[in-house]
Amino acid sequence: MGTQLMAAPRCPVHDTPMVFHPAKTPVQEYCGAWYYCHESGCACSTLIPSPEVQKIMEGSKK
């Protein structure tokens, strides 16, 4: 991904930095960067969309 984050996203429940989860497939890589909370039992995660997906999302707002 070409865009670098200034800091990792933070878990809204635990207020801790989320951990980057590397893409394992081309589809995951296309979708963007996935981060998850490392705290036991927490299901919080976030996806930073790839530039390609951002263009699609921006086009659907029109």
Buried (B, 14 or more C-beta within 10 A) or exposed (E): EEEEEEEBBBBEEEEBBBBBEEBEEEEBEEBBBBBBBEEEEBEBBBBBBBEEBEEEEEEEEE
